[in-house]
Amino acid sequence: MPFAALGLSAELVRAAHDHDYVQPTAIQASAIPLVLQGDDLIACAQTGSGKTAAFVLPLLQQHLQWRAQIRDMDVDLRPKQRVVQSLILVPTRELAMQVSETLRGLAKRLPEQAKMVAVYGGVSINPQMMNLRGGADIVIATPGRLIDLIEQRALSIAGVKTLVLDEADRLLDLGFSDELNRILDLLPQRRQSLFFSATFSPAVEALAAQLLTNPQRVEIAATPIAAPDILQRAIDVDESARTQLLRHLIIEHGWSRVLVFVATQYAAEHVAKKLNRAGIKAAAFHGSFEQGKRSQVISDFKASRLQVVVATDLAARGIDIAQLPAVVNYDLPRSTTDYTHRIGRTGRAGESGVAVSFVTSDFAAHFRLIEKQQNCRVPREQITGFEPKQVNAVAPEATVSPNNGGIKGRRKSKKDKLREAAALAAAEQKTAD
């Protein structure tokens, strides 16, 4: 099915072709007509499947229709400034910039340009307030900064016709529930609402049930045919040898760029420093950086001025690096959802890639649980010269949340400790009696 058959204008079809969108992906072919006919929508598809364009293209089509309606109005009744028609909420500033870039690229051929403003924290609010003077047609925002701007009366969302939650599950994972509720209270009740994500947690399903009206549901399964071409590897290694192994793999395979995921900001700085000492250009990337530094790291990585970026899970979503050959899980993610989004940074847009996970003895059971939730089995490897000296620990009682619960069973929870303390006190009391 060509883009022209989806109900898009000739200008948008040409814009799609300009961006090498020759044929719609499965999520685009299913979602775009539903959005254009005004339905509420829950759309779930794997990372790298074209979800952003699946809502950006129909939003731009709606913009054309809205501007045409305004032109047909009596001159005296036309709004004095642009009214926010579409609001796109995203969890991170990186994703806000990515969506904004996609919007601007696809809007270039429109006969009347849409005014699009991306607003997010980590940078001065004043330039964003200046950009919002005269209103805006489409706003891409992180929840906290959007509320700041509303409180300062820099914009109003009372006229929003379409709300998009992009990476809806991540918005809730990152603790935006209160901000979301405040924003939703300010939106008109009659609107179109679209939820897009690669995964949907129970919390998002509950929110959708509350906010959406008779929503259509589109779920594109990651079938072997549609799945990204990602070779998954799991290498057994001692914790102390991971950096040396990482360096060995980079040199052996000649990876031009590698995105390495670690568990903490300290680890990001530490591993990047070690790689630089070994002659590999690397940089850390985490949430403590100011926006300017974060943007510079990503810019240098895209331009191949950096060979390695060592990141916390902040980078798992919202960063689109074209032709990224490899992703390495230096530390395993806490959840299967994060695993999906991490490895989805490679093998995008029809490219192939490799995703390597370092499996230490302490986390062997956790990786088996990730495999179980992923419905796949990744053969264990050992690399000559890096064979682990520690035996893999077995923790059959461990469980892992498929969404964001992290590792359970490896360390005692607060409830477990309270139960043990109560049992011990009861035993001591029985002995005393």
Disulfide bonds with the S-S distance in Angstrom:
none
